[in-house]
């Protein structure tokens, strides 16, 4: 799918267009081969830049061509569905600055950051101000990371409250999934930070004073997201370790109790087995023999119970 936006130089109003013109923002979401070829021909860029952005495993980086075309690959947060569960993950988005002529965004699927920029296209987006657009993207991306991190923290608290009452596998797996998501987020945020710092220091694209302020704000937001991600990850790691210890301790307690019960039941069983043999045994002719055996079993069992309690094994 391709959408084209262009800002009218006279009215300064940005609107969706049907044709690619100089100064346009071309938004490509999961484009077909035909769409990729068409955009590459119209803008004069290599299709490698588009394909890099569509590689799910591509890491955040900056690539500059000799003709002045610059590719920014940035990791963004997404929600994926796995069976009936929502999983937090990341995916790359490509921002291609084609000299001073075009701006192209390429993504594998529809996402919150691009959608947010599209919704505010008539108010905030000026397609010929490519530097500002990229920094707006950086800022919006960092803001979405922060919102999802707060959401992850809330889900962690809910899972912990449920686990306090009963240790359910579903909640433990939920915590494990959130822990994995935080690892993805931290890795992507650090990679994005490198891209933004390099953009600020390297003067890769034109930086105007107001745009530079926006880039610095984006870097601050991203650093805050990194810190939050680290804190939540440490808390979640500690929580998982604590619950692992609790579950192990509970299991040890259950096994100790079962072992003690087995020992207690073994004593009357042993006495009954010995006096049940088909050989001469004491008190076999005593009319009180059965009562003596029952009494002996009770006394021996009582002594065993007292000893186990004294040793804190029961």
C-alpha positions, 0 to 999 in steps of 0.5 A, a space after each residue: 500500500 502506498 500513500 502520497 502526501 504533499 504540502 502546498 507551498 502557497 497555502 502550507 497545507 498538507 494533503 493526500 495526493 495521487 501522484 508523486 511530486 517533488 517534495 512529497 512524502 511517500 508512505 509505503 506499508 508492506 508494498 508489493 514488487 510492482 509498487 517498489 519498482 514504481 517508487 524506485 523509478 519515480 524517485 531514482 533510488 536503489 530498491 535495496 534501500 526499500 528492501 533493507 527496511 522490509 527485513 524484519 531482522 534489520 537493525 537500527 542504523 544510518 546508510 548514506 549513498 554518494 548521491 546524497 540519499 540517506 537511509 535511516 532505519 529505526 526500531 519501533 514498538 509493535 503489538 503482535 498476536 500469538 494465539 490469544 496473547 498479545 506480545 510486545 515486540 519491535 520491527 524496523 522502519 525505514 526513512 529515506 531522504 532522497 536528496 532534497 526531493 523526496 521523503 519515503 517511509 517504508 514499514 512491514 505493517 501498519 503501526 502507531 507511529 506512522 498512523 499518528 503522523 498521518 492523522 496529524 498530517 494537515 496540522 503538523 507535517 510539512 513534507 518539504 521540511 524533511 529534517 523536521 519530519 524525521 525528528 518528529 518521527 523520532 520523538 513520536 517513536 520514543 513517546 510510544 515506547 514510554 507509553 507501552 513501557 508503562 502498559 507493560 508495568 501495569 500488566 506486570 503488577 496485575 500478574 503479580 497480584 494473581 500470583 500472590 493468590 495462586 501460582 498459575 502457569 498462565 501468569 508465570 508465562 505472561 511474566 516471562 513474555 513481558 521479560 522478553 519484551 523488555 529485552 527487545 525494547 532495551 536493545 532497540 532503544 539503545 540502537 535508536 539512541 546511537 542513530 539519533 546521537 549520530 544524526 545530532 553529531 554528524 550533521 548527516 542532514 540539514 539541521 535548523 535551530 528549531 529542528 535541533 531542539 526537537 532532536 534533542 528532546 527526542 534523545 531525552 525521551 529515548 534516554 528516559 525510555 531506556 532507563 524505564 526499560 532497565 528499571 522495569 526489567 530489573 524489577 521483573 527479573 527480581 520478581 521472576 527469581 523470587 517466584 522461582 524460589 517461592 515455588 521451589 520452597 513450596 515444592 520442597 515443603 510438600 515433598 518433606 510432608 509426603 516423605 514424613 507421612 510415608 515414614 509414619 504409615 510405614 511403621 504400622 505397615 511393617 508391624 502388620 507385615 511381620 505378624 502376618 507371616 505364616 510362622 510362629 510369632 510372639 503373642 500368637 496364642 495370647 488372647 490380647 495379642 491383637 490389642 498388644 500389636 495395635 497398641 505397639 503400632 500406636 505407640 511407635 507411630 506416636 514416637 515417630 511423629 514426635 521425633 519428626 516434629 522435633 526435627 521440623 520434618 513434619 
